[in-house]
Amino acid sequence: TLLNETFAQVSCNDPLLQQVITREWQAVDAAGNVSNTCIQTLSVSKFDIGTVEAPVNQVINLECGYPFATDSEGAPDAAIYGSPRLNGVNLWPSQFLVCNLMVMYEDETLQTSINTTTIIRTWSATTWYCGVDSTLQFLQVFNIADTEGPVMACPGDLSFSTSGLSCEAVVELPAIALSDICGEVVDIDVQYEGGFLENSNGGSATLPNGVSTVVYRATD
């Protein structure tokens, strides 16, 4: 049975030890006989910040259209994608305050190309002794790419009649349904024989007699 436990900080001048833990133990047998107490002394070495290792995966490529683990802020989940390590064990989300060690991270989001969002995660592992902090930092980069275009529901074939005075018809091209798994559709154009509707989902067009092909082109 543990009777008592004390924690004693050692001198700041000690190059090796952080604290000394003293435990007092006593045993009792089934007949109620009590042993003498014994003292156990645990000497806790100072934590060497230089033994912390970078995350296993430092550059991670993800697709925005495919599910990936996120935290409460919508960023890649650090518990899944790794953190700084000690002896191969992730140091986050667990904290090791008893060893005067804290691990934290901050994210910065950048639009690094027209179809890629990059999250730069800066990890900080900090120890402190006698008012002096020591910090190691590691970078982890997440590239979240949008490689798929919008999805559109094209209308079926349409028939129109020309006017009695010419061999062409002024028709109203219908708007089509659009969606994008990574965001919003920012532009849609319509191209047809003899004309072009810029940034317009459908609209008025003059088509000649015969069969015309109309092309809708959407950009996210």
C-alpha positions as protocol buffer text, in pm:
chain_id: "A"
residue {
  index: 1
  type: THR
  ca { x: 0 y: 0 z: 0 }
}
residue {
  index: 2
  type: LEU
  ca { x: 126 y: 345 z: -87 }
}
residue {
  index: 3
  type: LEU
  ca { x: 125 y: 547 z: 234 }
}
residue {
  index: 4
  type: ASN
  ca { x: 276 y: 870 z: 116 }
}
residue {
  index: 5
  type: GLU
  ca { x: 429 y: 1033 z: -190 }
}
residue {
  index: 6
  type: THR
  ca { x: 628 y: 1356 z: -208 }
}
residue {
  index: 7
  type: PHE
  ca { x: 775 y: 1550 z: -499 }
}
residue {
  index: 8
  type: ALA
  ca { x: 1090 y: 1752 z: -447 }
}
residue {
  index: 9
  type: GLN
  ca { x: 1237 y: 1985 z: -707 }
}
residue {
  index: 10
  type: VAL
  ca { x: 1613 y: 1971 z: -731 }
}
residue {
  index: 11
  type: SER
  ca { x: 1851 y: 2261 z: -763 }
}
residue {
  index: 12
  type: CYS
  ca { x: 1851 y: 2444 z: -1096 }
}
residue {
  index: 13
  type: ASN
  ca { x: 2227 y: 2386 z: -1100 }
}
residue {
  index: 14
  type: ASP
  ca { x: 2181 y: 2009 z: -1119 }
}
residue {
  index: 15
  type: PRO
  ca { x: 2270 y: 1916 z: -1479 }
}
residue {
  index: 16
  type: LEU
  ca { x: 2082 y: 1587 z: -1481 }
}
residue {
  index: 17
  type: LEU
  ca { x: 1784 y: 1570 z: -1247 }
}
residue {
  index: 18
  type: GLN
  ca { x: 1449 y: 1749 z: -1266 }
}
residue {
  index: 19
  type: GLN
  ca { x: 1289 y: 1620 z: -946 }
}
residue {
  index: 20
  type: VAL
  ca { x: 1300 y: 1346 z: -686 }
}
residue {
  index: 21
  type: ILE
  ca { x: 988 y: 1146 z: -601 }
}
residue {
  index: 22
  type: THR
  ca { x: 981 y: 973 z: -264 }
}
residue {
  index: 23
  type: ARG
  ca { x: 725 y: 699 z: -194 }
}
residue {
  index: 24
  type: GLU
  ca { x: 656 y: 525 z: 134 }
}
residue {
  index: 25
  type: TRP
  ca { x: 516 y: 170 z: 106 }
}
residue {
  index: 26
  type: GLN
  ca { x: 377 y: -78 z: 358 }
}
residue {
  index: 27
  type: ALA
  ca { x: 243 y: -432 z: 319 }
}
residue {
  index: 28
  type: VAL
  ca { x: -39 y: -604 z: 509 }
}
residue {
  index: 29
  type: ASP
  ca { x: -96 y: -981 z: 494 }
}
residue {
  index: 30
  type: ALA
  ca { x: -428 y: -1168 z: 508 }
}
residue {
  index: 31
  type: ALA
  ca { x: -402 y: -1198 z: 885 }
}
residue {
  index: 32
  type: GLY
  ca { x: -368 y: -824 z: 928 }
}
residue {
  index: 33
  type: ASN
  ca { x: 1 y: -826 z: 1008 }
}
residue {
  index: 34
  type: VAL
  ca { x: 168 y: -502 z: 907 }
}
residue {
  index: 35
  type: SER
  ca { x: 520 y: -487 z: 766 }
}
residue {
  index: 36
  type: ASN
  ca { x: 778 y: -221 z: 829 }
}
residue {
  index: 37
  type: THR
  ca { x: 760 y: 68 z: 589 }
}
residue {
  index: 38
  type: CYS
  ca { x: 1004 y: 98 z: 303 }
}
residue {
  index: 39
  type: ILE
  ca { x: 1110 y: 404 z: 114 }
}
residue {
  index: 40
  type: GLN
  ca { x: 1135 y: 415 z: -264 }
}
residue {
  index: 41
  type: THR
  ca { x: 1322 y: 702 z: -429 }
}
residue {
  index: 42
  type: LEU
  ca { x: 1266 y: 787 z: -795 }
}
residue {
  index: 43
  type: SER
  ca { x: 1512 y: 1026 z: -956 }
}
residue {
  index: 44
  type: VAL
  ca { x: 1353 y: 1190 z: -1261 }
}
residue {
  index: 45
  type: SER
  ca { x: 1603 y: 1301 z: -1524 }
}
residue {
  index: 46
  type: LYS
  ca { x: 1560 y: 1627 z: -1709 }
}
residue {
  index: 47
  type: PHE
  ca { x: 1386 y: 1583 z: -2041 }
}
residue {
  index: 48
  type: ASP
  ca { x: 1616 y: 1621 z: -2341 }
}
residue {
  index: 49
  type: ILE
  ca { x: 1418 y: 1824 z: -2597 }
}
residue {
  index: 50
  type: GLY
  ca { x: 1663 y: 1706 z: -2863 }
}
residue {
  index: 51
  type: THR
  ca { x: 1516 y: 1355 z: -2847 }
}
residue {
  index: 52
  type: VAL
  ca { x: 1182 y: 1470 z: -2991 }
}
residue {
  index: 53
  type: GLU
  ca { x: 1137 y: 1358 z: -3353 }
}
residue {
  index: 54
  type: ALA
  ca { x: 942 y: 1512 z: -3640 }
}
residue {
  index: 55
  type: PRO
  ca { x: 604 y: 1367 z: -3744 }
}
residue {
  index: 56
  type: VAL
  ca { x: 633 y: 1054 z: -3957 }
}
residue {
  index: 57
  type: ASN
  ca { x: 446 y: 1215 z: -4247 }
}
residue {
  index: 58
  type: GLN
  ca { x: 562 y: 1571 z: -4308 }
}
residue {
  index: 59
  type: VAL
  ca { x: 397 y: 1627 z: -4649 }
}
residue {
  index: 60
  type: ILE
  ca { x: 44 y: 1489 z: -4687 }
}
residue {
  index: 61
  type: ASN
  ca { x: -158 y: 1515 z: -5008 }
}
residue {
  index: 62
  type: LEU
  ca { x: -537 y: 1506 z: -4979 }
}
residue {
  index: 63
  type: GLU
  ca { x: -833 y: 1542 z: -5216 }
}
residue {
  index: 64
  type: CYS
  ca { x: -1107 y: 1782 z: -5112 }
}
residue {
  index: 65
  type: GLY
  ca { x: -1370 y: 1569 z: -5284 }
}
residue {
  index: 66
  type: TYR
  ca { x: -1287 y: 1263 z: -5078 }
}
residue {
  index: 67
  type: PRO
  ca { x: -1348 y: 1240 z: -4703 }
}
residue {
  index: 68
  type: PHE
  ca { x: -1051 y: 1280 z: -4472 }
}
residue {
  index: 69
  type: ALA
  ca { x: -1038 y: 1300 z: -4092 }
}
residue {
  index: 70
  type: THR
  ca { x: -1085 y: 1654 z: -3960 }
}
residue {
  index: 71
  type: ASP
  ca { x: -1083 y: 1822 z: -3621 }
}
residue {
  index: 72
  type: SER
  ca { x: -1349 y: 2054 z: -3478 }
}
residue {
  index: 73
  type: GLU
  ca { x: -1212 y: 2340 z: -3693 }
}
residue {
  index: 74
  type: GLY
  ca { x: -1234 y: 2142 z: -4016 }
}
residue {
  index: 75
  type: ALA
  ca { x: -856 y: 2103 z: -4045 }
}
residue {
  index: 76
  type: PRO
  ca { x: -682 y: 1765 z: -4088 }
}
residue {
  index: 77
  type: ASP
  ca { x: -704 y: 1579 z: -3758 }
}
residue {
  index: 78
  type: ALA
  ca { x: -365 y: 1578 z: -3583 }
}
residue {
  index: 79
  type: ALA
  ca { x: -461 y: 1265 z: -3391 }
}
residue {
  index: 80
  type: ILE
  ca { x: -486 y: 1082 z: -3724 }
}
residue {
  index: 81
  type: TYR
  ca { x: -210 y: 1243 z: -3933 }
}
residue {
  index: 82
  type: GLY
  ca { x: 56 y: 1239 z: -3663 }
}
residue {
  index: 83
  type: SER
  ca { x: 254 y: 1473 z: -3442 }
}
residue {
  index: 84
  type: PRO
  ca { x: 609 y: 1507 z: -3306 }
}
residue {
  index: 85
  type: ARG
  ca { x: 720 y: 1180 z: -3149 }
}
residue {
  index: 86
  type: LEU
  ca { x: 932 y: 1040 z: -2869 }
}
residue {
  index: 87
  type: ASN
  ca { x: 1065 y: 687 z: -2916 }
}
residue {
  index: 88
  type: GLY
  ca { x: 814 y: 642 z: -3198 }
}
residue {
  index: 89
  type: VAL
  ca { x: 513 y: 747 z: -2986 }
}
residue {
  index: 90
  type: ASN
  ca { x: 305 y: 1050 z: -3085 }
}
residue {
  index: 91
  type: LEU
  ca { x: 324 y: 1329 z: -2825 }
}
residue {
  index: 92
  type: TRP
  ca { x: -18 y: 1473 z: -2914 }
}
residue {
  index: 93
  type: PRO
  ca { x: -300 y: 1487 z: -2805 }
}
residue {
  index: 94
  type: SER
  ca { x: -158 y: 1351 z: -2476 }
}
residue {
  index: 95
  type: GLN
  ca { x: 46 y: 1605 z: -2281 }
}
residue {
  index: 96
  type: PHE
  ca { x: 347 y: 1522 z: -2065 }
}
residue {
  index: 97
  type: LEU
  ca { x: 336 y: 1805 z: -1816 }
}
residue {
  index: 98
  type: VAL
  ca { x: 492 y: 1586 z: -1547 }
}
residue {
  index: 99
  type: CYS
  ca { x: 807 y: 1594 z: -1762 }
}
residue {
  index: 100
  type: ASN
  ca { x: 775 y: 1969 z: -1817 }
}
residue {
  index: 101
  type: LEU
  ca { x: 694 y: 1902 z: -2182 }
}
residue {
  index: 102
  type: MET
  ca { x: 410 y: 2059 z: -2383 }
}
residue {
  index: 103
  type: VAL
  ca { x: 331 y: 1999 z: -2751 }
}
residue {
  index: 104
  type: MET
  ca { x: 107 y: 2237 z: -2950 }
}
residue {
  index: 105
  type: TYR
  ca { x: 45 y: 2337 z: -3310 }
}
residue {
  index: 106
  type: GLU
  ca { x: -82 y: 2628 z: -3519 }
}
residue {
  index: 107
  type: ASP
  ca { x: -222 y: 2612 z: -3873 }
}
residue {
  index: 108
  type: GLU
  ca { x: -183 y: 2866 z: -4153 }
}
residue {
  index: 109
  type: THR
  ca { x: -400 y: 2824 z: -4463 }
}
residue {
  index: 110
  type: LEU
  ca { x: -272 y: 2940 z: -4803 }
}
residue {
  index: 111
  type: GLN
  ca { x: -415 y: 2926 z: -5156 }
}
residue {
  index: 112
  type: THR
  ca { x: -100 y: 2798 z: -5326 }
}
residue {
  index: 113
  type: SER
  ca { x: -253 y: 2745 z: -5670 }
}
residue {
  index: 114
  type: ILE
  ca { x: -585 y: 2782 z: -5847 }
}
residue {
  index: 115
  type: ASN
  ca { x: -692 y: 2433 z: -5739 }
}
residue {
  index: 116
  type: THR
  ca { x: -485 y: 2365 z: -5425 }
}
residue {
  index: 117
  type: THR
  ca { x: -524 y: 2482 z: -5067 }
}
residue {
  index: 118
  type: THR
  ca { x: -219 y: 2429 z: -4847 }
}
residue {
  index: 119
  type: ILE
  ca { x: -227 y: 2411 z: -4468 }
}
residue {
  index: 120
  type: ILE
  ca { x: 111 y: 2468 z: -4304 }
}
residue {
  index: 121
  type: ARG
  ca { x: 105 y: 2318 z: -3956 }
}
residue {
  index: 122
  type: THR
  ca { x: 378 y: 2440 z: -3721 }
}
residue {
  index: 123
  type: TRP
  ca { x: 439 y: 2206 z: -3429 }
}
residue {
  index: 124
  type: SER
  ca { x: 613 y: 2333 z: -3114 }
}
residue {
  index: 125
  type: ALA
  ca { x: 755 y: 2105 z: -2846 }
}
residue {
  index: 126
  type: THR
  ca { x: 857 y: 2305 z: -2539 }
}
residue {
  index: 127
  type: THR
  ca { x: 1027 y: 2215 z: -2212 }
}
residue {
  index: 128
  type: TRP
  ca { x: 1088 y: 2449 z: -1921 }
}
residue {
  index: 129
  type: TYR
  ca { x: 1318 y: 2434 z: -1618 }
}
residue {
  index: 130
  type: CYS
  ca { x: 1384 y: 2704 z: -1365 }
}
residue {
  index: 131
  type: GLY
  ca { x: 1228 y: 2975 z: -1580 }
}
residue {
  index: 132
  type: VAL
  ca { x: 1416 y: 2878 z: -1899 }
}
residue {
  index: 133
  type: ASP
  ca { x: 1224 y: 2746 z: -2202 }
}
residue {
  index: 134
  type: SER
  ca { x: 1360 y: 2532 z: -2483 }
}
residue {
  index: 135
  type: THR
  ca { x: 1154 y: 2480 z: -2799 }
}
residue {
  index: 136
  type: LEU
  ca { x: 1181 y: 2264 z: -3108 }
}
residue {
  index: 137
  type: GLN
  ca { x: 960 y: 2331 z: -3410 }
}
residue {
  index: 138
  type: PHE
  ca { x: 856 y: 2104 z: -3695 }
}
residue {
  index: 139
  type: LEU
  ca { x: 659 y: 2175 z: -4010 }
}
residue {
  index: 140
  type: GLN
  ca { x: 387 y: 1954 z: -4150 }
}
residue {
  index: 141
  type: VAL
  ca { x: 232 y: 2044 z: -4486 }
}
residue {
  index: 142
  type: PHE
  ca { x: -113 y: 1940 z: -4608 }
}
residue {
  index: 143
  type: ASN
  ca { x: -192 y: 1994 z: -4978 }
}
residue {
  index: 144
  type: ILE
  ca { x: -566 y: 1971 z: -5038 }
}
residue {
  index: 145
  type: ALA
  ca { x: -629 y: 1955 z: -5412 }
}
residue {
  index: 146
  type: ASP
  ca { x: -945 y: 2011 z: -5613 }
}
residue {
  index: 147
  type: THR
  ca { x: -889 y: 1799 z: -5924 }
}
residue {
  index: 148
  type: GLU
  ca { x: -1249 y: 1743 z: -6036 }
}
residue {
  index: 149
  type: GLY
  ca { x: -1467 y: 1985 z: -6227 }
}
residue {
  index: 150
  type: PRO
  ca { x: -1829 y: 2072 z: -6153 }
}
residue {
  index: 151
  type: VAL
  ca { x: -2105 y: 1819 z: -6215 }
}
residue {
  index: 152
  type: MET
  ca { x: -2382 y: 1931 z: -6447 }
}
residue {
  index: 153
  type: ALA
  ca { x: -2718 y: 1789 z: -6546 }
}
residue {
  index: 154
  type: CYS
  ca { x: -2747 y: 1864 z: -6917 }
}
residue {
  index: 155
  type: PRO
  ca { x: -3091 y: 1910 z: -7073 }
}
residue {
  index: 156
  type: GLY
  ca { x: -3212 y: 1673 z: -7341 }
}
residue {
  index: 157
  type: ASP
  ca { x: -3244 y: 1754 z: -7710 }
}
residue {
  index: 158
  type: LEU
  ca { x: -3469 y: 2050 z: -7791 }
}
residue {
  index: 159
  type: SER
  ca { x: -3664 y: 2142 z: -8103 }
}
residue {
  index: 160
  type: PHE
  ca { x: -3749 y: 2491 z: -8225 }
}
residue {
  index: 161
  type: SER
  ca { x: -3910 y: 2638 z: -8536 }
}
residue {
  index: 162
  type: THR
  ca { x: -3762 y: 2910 z: -8752 }
}
residue {
  index: 163
  type: SER
  ca { x: -3957 y: 3224 z: -8820 }
}
residue {
  index: 164
  type: GLY
  ca { x: -4139 y: 3262 z: -9144 }
}
residue {
  index: 165
  type: LEU
  ca { x: -3904 y: 3536 z: -9260 }
}
residue {
  index: 166
  type: SER
  ca { x: -3563 y: 3372 z: -9207 }
}
residue {
  index: 167
  type: CYS
  ca { x: -3385 y: 3040 z: -9177 }
}
residue {
  index: 168
  type: GLU
  ca { x: -3292 y: 3088 z: -8812 }
}
residue {
  index: 169
  type: ALA
  ca { x: -3462 y: 3094 z: -8475 }
}
residue {
  index: 170
  type: VAL
  ca { x: -3413 y: 3301 z: -8161 }
}
residue {
  index: 171
  type: VAL
  ca { x: -3429 y: 3046 z: -7880 }
}
residue {
  index: 172
  type: GLU
  ca { x: -3405 y: 3061 z: -7504 }
}
residue {
  index: 173
  type: LEU
  ca { x: -3140 y: 2811 z: -7393 }
}
residue {
  index: 174
  type: PRO
  ca { x: -3235 y: 2667 z: -7052 }
}
residue {
  index: 175
  type: ALA
  ca { x: -3032 y: 2699 z: -6733 }
}
residue {
  index: 176
  type: ILE
  ca { x: -2883 y: 2371 z: -6615 }
}
residue {
  index: 177
  type: ALA
  ca { x: -2835 y: 2230 z: -6265 }
}
residue {
  index: 178
  type: LEU
  ca { x: -2476 y: 2254 z: -6137 }
}
residue {
  index: 179
  type: SER
  ca { x: -2290 y: 2132 z: -5830 }
}
residue {
  index: 180
  type: ASP
  ca { x: -1930 y: 2105 z: -5713 }
}
residue {
  index: 181
  type: ILE
  ca { x: -1803 y: 1876 z: -5437 }
}
residue {
  index: 182
  type: CYS
  ca { x: -1526 y: 2114 z: -5331 }
}
residue {
  index: 183
  type: GLY
  ca { x: -1693 y: 2452 z: -5337 }
}
residue {
  index: 184
  type: GLU
  ca { x: -1901 y: 2668 z: -5563 }
}
residue {
  index: 185
  type: VAL
  ca { x: -1921 y: 2707 z: -5939 }
}
residue {
  index: 186
  type: VAL
  ca { x: -1771 y: 3047 z: -6019 }
}
residue {
  index: 187
  type: ASP
  ca { x: -1827 y: 3066 z: -6393 }
}
residue {
  index: 188
  type: ILE
  ca { x: -2041 y: 2907 z: -6666 }
}
residue {
  index: 189
  type: ASP
  ca { x: -2029 y: 2984 z: -7037 }
}
residue {
  index: 190
  type: VAL
  ca { x: -2242 y: 2864 z: -7327 }
}
residue {
  index: 191
  type: GLN
  ca { x: -2101 y: 2815 z: -7675 }
}
residue {
  index: 192
  type: TYR
  ca { x: -2317 y: 2754 z: -7982 }
}
residue {
  index: 193
  type: GLU
  ca { x: -2285 y: 2776 z: -8357 }
}
residue {
  index: 194
  type: GLY
  ca { x: -2225 y: 3141 z: -8436 }
}
residue {
  index: 195
  type: GLY
  ca { x: -2220 y: 3275 z: -8082 }
}
residue {
  index: 196
  type: PHE
  ca { x: -2104 y: 3265 z: -7721 }
}
residue {
  index: 197
  type: LEU
  ca { x: -2276 y: 3353 z: -7391 }
}
residue {
  index: 198
  type: GLU
  ca { x: -2012 y: 3449 z: -7136 }
}
residue {
  index: 199
  type: ASN
  ca { x: -2076 y: 3386 z: -6767 }
}
residue {
  index: 200
  type: SER
  ca { x: -2434 y: 3295 z: -6835 }
}
residue {
  index: 201
  type: ASN
  ca { x: -2624 y: 2980 z: -6741 }
}
residue {
  index: 202
  type: GLY
  ca { x: -2840 y: 2962 z: -7050 }
}
residue {
  index: 203
  type: GLY
  ca { x: -2986 y: 3264 z: -7226 }
}
residue {
  index: 204
  type: SER
  ca { x: -3103 y: 3392 z: -7559 }
}
residue {
  index: 205
  type: ALA
  ca { x: -2927 y: 3261 z: -7872 }
}
residue {
  index: 206
  type: THR
  ca { x: -2987 y: 3278 z: -8247 }
}
residue {
  index: 207
  type: LEU
  ca { x: -2947 y: 2937 z: -8411 }
}
residue {
  index: 208
  type: PRO
  ca { x: -2949 y: 2857 z: -8785 }
}
residue {
  index: 209
  type: ASN
  ca { x: -3172 y: 2609 z: -8955 }
}
residue {
  index: 210
  type: GLY
  ca { x: -3064 y: 2249 z: -8895 }
}
residue {
  index: 211
  type: VAL
  ca { x: -2897 y: 2071 z: -8604 }
}
residue {
  index: 212
  type: SER
  ca { x: -2686 y: 2282 z: -8367 }
}
residue {
  index: 213
  type: THR
  ca { x: -2462 y: 2163 z: -8086 }
}
residue {
  index: 214
  type: VAL
  ca { x: -2470 y: 2376 z: -7771 }
}
residue {
  index: 215
  type: VAL
  ca { x: -2185 y: 2338 z: -7521 }
}
residue {
  index: 216
  type: TYR
  ca { x: -2213 y: 2441 z: -7156 }
}
residue {
  index: 217
  type: ARG
  ca { x: -1876 y: 2484 z: -6982 }
}
residue {
  index: 218
  type: ALA
  ca { x: -1853 y: 2535 z: -6605 }
}
residue {
  index: 219
  type: THR
  ca { x: -1552 y: 2628 z: -6392 }
}
residue {
  index: 220
  type: ASP
  ca { x: -1519 y: 2596 z: -6014 }
}
